[in-house]
Amino acid sequence: MEPPGNDVVAFESAEKIILRWDSTASEDAREKMIFAGDRYEIDRYLQAVDEIQRSMEFATLSDDQNKANSAIQIAMARLEDEFRNILIAHTTPMEAESLTDSSPLPEEDYEDDSPLTKDLEHQESNSSCSYRPTNSIREIDLMPSDAIYDLRCIAERMILAGYLRECIQVYGSVRKSAVDSSFRKLGIEKLSIGDIQRLEWEILETKIRRWIRAAKVCVRILFASEKKLCEQIFEGLGIATDDACFMETIKGPAIQLFNFAEAISISRRSPEKLFKILDLHDALSDLLVDIEIVFDSKSSESIRVQAVEILSRLAEAARGILSEFENAVLREPSKVPVPGGTIHPLTRVKVFE
């Protein structure tokens, strides 16, 4: 049965628009981006894609199905390029003033000598970007609303056509580069657990101070803002698509971040490490609620579990050091009294839950 005449005309008109923007067949199409042009042309192309997708549902003849499949493949390749281009065009490194946590830090943490910290000393602690607070979380708007609208329009059509995986991969690759850039600004290095454990303790002390500051920014601002962007673009498009894109973007960086604390928690114990281990424990304990908020989905459960396990190992390491120190003191008590009979300056009270 032949489709109604109006449907044939609509399909042919839509197909013509799709083919005109086929970058494999046209030099002009390769040099221009649809979404960099006027709104009329953008809407016209999206409507053409919608018409092709609608035609696929009702095509009964083999030739009609083949033509529709060919057109939709060309359209999806084009939309993937447009999606990537919009992401790249609106992905800029976070400003230093955005990458600062407003929560109080121990006085010694301000001794961090990373480039970002030095830059922040001369700036206001509040971001100029708009954000909404969620407890201590600050979700910065990473892209303008018009770009988000265009990305959502493209994502909706790619997912409907069965190109979810391609959409997630493109999104994750571009946004992960942005996260990596912020990591470099925060002084977070790509070090394996073995690399960290081989560093001299004096070097590690500085890195621990930097990590405490950076971890707060990463969880409360960077990761939270990336999650918000995923929700703005993908929420409601498929099953947990926004969460899949979020994890595609930040799973690697999150593991990289927490691997540092994990390396410290399982390193060789010695008395001089006690205070910094306690600092790490305190910082991670304070972040735990925020981690549970940002990584609240089933697919991000491994991140939550890793944080809880690291916290437990840090507490265990601190208790072990205290126990070993106590035994050493009992075996060889000091014969020199502390001046004034006060508490020894190395004494520190810490209660672990």
N, C-alpha and C positions, 0 to 999 in steps of 0.2 A: 504494500500500500504506500503510495507516494505521500509525503508530508504535504500539508496545505501550502498553497503558493506563498502566502505571507511569511511562513516559517522558512521557506527556501530562500526568499529574498533577504530575510533578516540574517540567516546564516551566511550567505554569500557576502553580505555587507560587512559582517563581523570578521569573516575570514580575510577579507581584503585589508582591513585595518591591522589585523595580526601580522599578515605577511609583509605589510609595508614597514613594520618595525622589526623584521627578522634580521638580526645583526649578521647572520651568516650569508645573507644574500644581498645586502645593501650597504654600501660604504657610508651613506648618509645615516643609516640606522646605527652603524657602529660608532659614529662620531657624536651622536646626540643621545641624551637621556630623556625619556618621556617625563619623568617626575621632576626634571629640572626646568620644564617648560610651563606653559599656562595651564590653568585648572581645566579648561575645556578639553584640551587634548588628553589630559590624565583621565578624566571621567569617561571620555569617549573610548579610550583603550580598555578601561576596567569594564565598561558596559559590553564591549566586544567579547571580552573573556567570559563574562557572565552568559552571553548568548551562546557561545561555543559550548560551555558546560551544560547549558540547558538543552542544547541540540543533541548532546551525547546521550542524554537520558531517553530521548524519544527516537533516536535514529534506529531504523529497523533494517535497512538495506546495508549490505557489507560495504559498498562504496561510500555511503554516507558515514558509516562508523569510522572507516579509514581516514576520510577527510577530516572528520572531527578530531580524531586522535592525533593526527599530524598537526593540526592547528593548535591543539591544546599543548602539545609538546613544545612547539615554537614559543607559545605564549608563556609557558612556565620557565623556559630558559631565559626569556626576556625579563620576566618578573623577578627571577632570582638575581639577575644582574642589577636591576633597579633597586631591589631590596638591599643588596650589598653596598651599592653606591650611596644610598640614603644613610645607611648606618655609618659608613666611613666619613661622609660629609659632615655628620653631626656628632661624631665621636672625637672629642677634644680632651686633652689631659685635664684632670681636676686641678683647679687652682689651689695653691698652697693653703690659702685661708679656709678652703673647704675641707682640707684634710687635717683638721685639728679637732680634738675631743675636748669638750668644755668641762668634763668632770675633773675634780682635783686629783693631782698626782703627788706622791711623796716628793719632798724637796729635792732629793738626790736625782730624781728622774729628769729634772730640768737641766742636768748636766750633759744630756745627750748632745753630741756634736755633729749629728747628721746635717746635711745641707738643708733639709726641710725644716729642722728644728731651728737652725740659725735664721732662716727666712721668716719663720713664724714669730720670732721674738719681736719683730717690727710690725706685726699685723694684728688686727682685731681677731679675737677668738671666735666670733660669730660669722657664719658663712653669709655671703651676699646673695647666694642662691636661695630660692624658696624651698622650704621644707616643712614637714609636719612632725612634731615630736611624738614619739611613742616610748614612754618611760625615758630612758637615756638615749634612745635611737633617734637619729636625724636622717630622714630620707630626702636627699637632694634630688631636684629635678634634673636629670641628666640630658634630656633632649626637649626641644620646643614641642608644643602640642600639635602643630601642623605636621611635623616629621613623624610623630607618634601615630597620628591619624593615617598618614600614607603607609607607614609600615604595617599597621593593622589591616588596612585594606588589601595589601599584597599578601600578607600572611593568611588571611581568611581564604583567599582564592587558591593559594598554593596548597593549603591543608585540605580544602574541599576536593582538589584535583588529585590528592594522594601524594603530595610532595612535602609531607611533614618533616621527614628526615633531612631533606636538603635545606629546608627553611631553618631548622634547628642548628645544623652544621654551620651555615653561613652566619647566623646570628652569633653563635658561640665563638667562632673564630675571630670576629671583629671585636666583640665586647671583651673577650679575654685579653686581647692586646691592650685595651684601655686599662684593664685591671692590672696587667703587668707593668704598665707605665706608672700607675699610682704606687705600686709596690716599690719600684725603683726610687720614686720620690721619698717614700717613707724609709728607705734604707734597708728594705727586706731583701736579703740575698738568696739566691738559689743554692742552698747548701744541703747536702744529704745529712742524715743523722750521723754517719761516720765522720763526715767533714767537721761537723760541729763538735763532736767528742774529741777530735784531735787538736782543737784549738787550745792555746794557753789560757789559763783561767783569767788572767788579767784582761785578755782580749774579750773573753766571754762576758765578763762583768759589764763592759760597755755595751755589748750586743744585747744583753738581757735588759738593760735600761731602755735601749732603743726598741726592743721587741714589745715591752709592756706598753709603751706609748703607741706603737704602730698597731698592736692587736686591738686596742680600744677603737682606733680610727677605722680599722678594717671591718670589724664586726658591726659597730654602731652607725657608721656612715657609708663606707664603700660597699660592703656586701648588702646592707639594707637598701641602699639606693639602686643597686643592680636588680635586686628582687622587685622593687617597686616598678622599675622600667619593664621588666618581664611581664608583670601583671597588667601594666597599661597597654602593652602591645598584644599579649596572647591570652589574657584571661577570658574564659568562655569559648575559646576556639579549640575544640577537641578536649580530650580528657587529660587534665593536668599538663597541658602544653606549656603553660607559663613556668611551671616548676621544672619541666624538662630543660627548657632554655636556660633557666637560672643555674641549674646544676652543670649544664654544658659549659657555662661561662666561668663559674667560680669553684667548682670542685677541686681542680688542680691547684689554684692559688690558695684555697682554704687548707688543703693538705700540706702545702708548702709552709704556710704560716704556722700551723700547729705542730709540724714536725720539729720545729726548733724547741718548743717547750717539752716535747716528748723526749728529745735527745738529752736535755738537761735532767729530766726526771729519772732517766735510766743510766746516767753517767756515774762514774766512780765517786763514792761518797768521801767527803773530807770536810773538816770543821769550817774551813774558810768559805765553803759554798753555802753554808746554812742560811745566812741572811738573804742572799739572792734567791735561793730556792723558796724561802718564805715570801719574798716579794712576788715571785712568779705565781705562787699559790694564791696569794691575796688577789692579784690582778685577774687570774683566770676564774677564781671564785666569784668576783664581782661581775665578770662577763657572762657567767653561765646562764642567767635569766635571758640576757639579750641573745645569746647563741640559740637558746631554745625558741625564741620568737622568730629569729631570722631563718633558722633551719628547722622549721616546724613540720615539714612534710615527711612522708614515708621514704621518699628517695634520698632525702638528706639526713636520714637517721644515723648513718655512719659518721657524719661530722659531729653530731651531738654525742654519740657514744665515745668517739675519740677524745673529745674535750673532757668528759666525765672521767674517763680512764686516766688521762694525764693528770687531772686534779688529784685523783686518788694516789697515783704514784708519787707526785710531788709531796703530798702529805706523808706518805710512807717513807720517802727519802729523808724528809726533815726529822721525823721521829727517829729514824735509824741513826742519823748524825748526832742527834741529842743523846740518844742512848749510848752510842760509842764514846761521845765526849764525856758523859757522866761516868762511864766505867773507867775512862782514862784518868779523870780527876780523882776518883776513889782509889785507884791504884797508886797514884803519885800525887798526894795532896800538896798544895803550895805551902811553903813555909814562910812566905812573905805576905803579910796582911795587906788588904786593899786600903789605901790611904783614907783616913777618916772613918773607916769601918763601914763604908757604904756598899751598895750592891755593885758587884763587878760589872764594868761596862759591857762585857760580852753577854751578860744575862739578858734574856728576852723571853717574855711569856707569850705563848701561842697556844690557843685551844683549837684542836681539830675536831670537827664533827665526825 
